[in-house]
Amino acid sequence: MGSTVETAVRPPSYSGPVEWLRRNLVGTWYDTLLTLLSLWFVFVALRGLFAWAFFSANWEPVTGSLKLFALGQYPQEDMWRPGMIVLTVSFLMGVSWRVWGGTVRTFALALAVALGVVAALPVEMRLPLRLWFVANPALVGLGYLVGWSRVVRSRWVLLGWILSFVATIILLNGFKGVSWLPKVDTAMWGGLLLTFLLALVGIVASFPIGVLLALGRRSSLPVVKVFCVLFIELVRGVPLVTILFMGSIILPLFLPDGVRIDRVLRAMMAMTLFAAAYMAENVRGGLQAIPLGQVEAAKAVGLNGLQTMALIVLPQALRAVIPAIVGQFIALFMDTTLAVIIGLVELLGVGKAILNSKPEWLLLDTEVYVFIAALFWVFTYSMSYASRRLEAALGVGER
Amino acid sequence: MPDETRDQDIIICRDVHKWFGDFQALCGISVTIKRGEVVVICGPSGSGKSTFIRTINRLEEHQRGDIIVDGIELTNDIRNIAAIRQEIGMVFQQFNLFPHLTVMNNISLAPIWVRKWPKPKAEEITMQLLERVGIPEQAHKYPGQLSGGQQQRVAIARALAMQPKIMLFDEPTSALDPEMIKEVLDVMVELAQSGITMIVVTHEMGFAREVANRIIFFDFGLIVEQNTPELFFESPEHDRTKLFLSQIL
C-alpha cells in the first residue's frame, strides 16, 4: 500500500499485582461476582479452621510431648547425641550454602531462622536446650564463614556429608560396654528421629541398588538379567506392608539360632529393597531415553563401557528422571509410617502412644494427627521444592 | 621392501561381510587404504557405505573377512578394539555431541579419561582445536546453544582431540542447513590437506572432486567401481555409476 515501512509496535505487557488483580479478578461483572463468592467461601472455611485451631482445640498432647515427637524414648541422658548430630548438620548446611549456593541457601536460612525463632520463644525451657537452639543458627553462620576459605572444595563438603551420615548411625547406636558412649537399644529410637533415619537410609541405600538393578536389567549377561528382572518384578508385585511383615516375622525364622538382626535394621532393609525395585524402573525409563548415538559417540572416542556408563549415559538418564525419583523419595518418606504395624515407634507410632498414655487425651486424636500431618507436609513440600529447583539448575528439558 | 609397503597401508579390508538378521549389508568388501589418503565413499542409500565405515571402528561387527587397522587386526579381543578406536576419530551425521557437557568438556573428555592427560594439557589442546575449527569463543557453551554447523565443527574437534591417525566421516553434512554446509566442508578440506587419512561418506561431489585421492562407489553392499576423481567423474565405467552421477550432479 504505502511506501513507508511500518515498524511493528510490541503490545504493552502488563505487570504488577494491582494490574493482575484488575484484569483477572474484577475484569467483568461475572468475574467480580465469582471473586466475591470465592472470597466468602474461603472466609467461611478458614474461619472454622482458625476457630478450631486457636480456641477449641486442645494442643496439650502435642506441646506436652515434644521430646517424644522428636526422639521417642531415646534416653534423657543421651540426648546430647542427636543434639550433636543436628549441630553438625547446621554447620554442614552453612558450609554447603557458601560452596554450592542456590537452593541450599534457602534451606540453610530456613533451618537457621526456624531454630533461632524457637530459641527466642518466651516459653519455659531449660537453659542448655535454649543454648542449643541458639547454637544452631550460629553454626550455620560459622559454616558459611568457613566456606569462604579457599581450601574448602565441593568434594570435601560432599565427603563431610557422607562422613556425618556414618557418624550419625554410630553415635546414635553407641557401643556395648563403652562407658561414655553406651549402646542405646534401637527399641528406644523413635519419633521424628526414627522417621528420618528410616527414610534417609532407604533413600541413600536404594539409590545405588536401584541404579545397579536397572543396569542389570539391560545387561547382556543372561544370569544377571534374569536375577534383576525377577527381583524387580517380585518386589513390585507385593505391597510394602507385606515386605515389612516378611522382614519382621518370617525372616527371623530362616536365620540360624543366635543370629538376630535388629528390628529397626530389618525395617530399613525391607524399605530399601522395596524402594530399590521402584528406583530401578524409574532409572530404566531414563536409560531408554538416551539415544544410541550417545553410546556410539562415546565408544568412538575410545571410552570403555564403564566410562561410557558413568560419564555419558547415567548423568543424562538420571537427570531426565529427577522428578520421578524425588516423587519416589517423597513416597518413601511417607511410607515410613507403615513401620508402625511392625511395632516401630516412629512419628505416627509416637502419636498413637501419646494418645493412649492418658485417658483424658484419648479424644484428642484430631489435634495429634493434624500436627503429624503438618510435620509431614513441611518435609515433603521441602523435598519437592528442592527437586524443582534442582531440575531448573540442571536444565531438564532444555537440550 | 615388503615391510615398508605394508606399513604404507593403514587400513586393509579383505572380503568383509555383514548381515543384519537375514539382510546382507556388506557382500565382500576388499579395499586397501594408504596412509594419508583421502577416500570418498558414495552410493545410493542402503548401499552399505555407512555400515562399511562403521565396521572399521567396530560400531558394527563384521561376520566374515578381515579388517586390519594400522597393523592391528580387528577381532573380538576388547584390547584390540580399544587400541583401534584410539587411532580412529569419527564424525556422525547427527553430531552426537554430549548434551550435558560444555563444548570444552565434550572435547577434552576422552583425552583426560582415555589418554590420561592432565586437565590443563587437555584443555590447552582443546582450545587449539577450537581455534582450528574456528569457534574458540564457544568453548564454554553447551551443544544445544550452538548452530548445526558449529556443533558439527565441535564434533570434528572432539574426534581430533584423541590425535587419531584416521578420521571417519559418516555423512557429516547431511543433517545441516545448506548455509552451514560450507563452514563444515571448509574445515574438512583443511584437514584433508594436513595429511591425515580420511574416509568420508558423503554426497558432496564438489568436496570429492576437490580433495579426494580416490572415490569408491558402493551399491548393494559391493564396491561397484573405484577411481581417481578425474576418471570417476569424466569417464565412469559402469552403467550404475553413470546413472547415479546423472541423478546427483
Chai-1 contact restraints between the chains, C-beta under 6 A:
chainA,res_idxA,chainB,res_idxB,connection_type,confidence,min_distance_angstrom,max_distance_angstrom,comment,restraint_id
A,G293,B,Q94,contact,1.0,0.0,6.0,A-B,restraint_1
A,G293,B,N96,contact,1.0,0.0,6.0,A-B,restraint_2
A,E296,B,L59,contact,1.0,0.0,6.0,A-B,restraint_3
A,A297,B,N96,contact,1.0,0.0,6.0,A-B,restraint_4
A,A300,B,M90,contact,1.0,0.0,6.0,A-B,restraint_5
A,V301,B,A110,contact,1.0,0.0,6.0,A-B,restraint_6
A,G302,B,R85,contact,1.0,0.0,6.0,A-B,restraint_7
A,G302,B,Q86,contact,1.0,0.0,6.0,A-B,restraint_8
A,G302,B,A110,contact,1.0,0.0,6.0,A-B,restraint_9
A,G302,B,V114,contact,1.0,0.0,6.0,A-B,restraint_10
A,G302,B,M162,contact,1.0,0.0,6.0,A-B,restraint_11
A,Q307,B,W113,contact,1.0,0.0,6.0,A-B,restraint_12
A,I312,B,F98,contact,1.0,0.0,6.0,A-B,restraint_13
A,P315,B,H100,contact,1.0,0.0,6.0,A-B,restraint_14
A,Q316,B,H100,contact,1.0,0.0,6.0,A-B,restraint_15
A,R399,B,P99,contact,1.0,0.0,6.0,A-B,restraint_16
A,R399,B,G144,contact,1.0,0.0,6.0,A-B,restraint_17
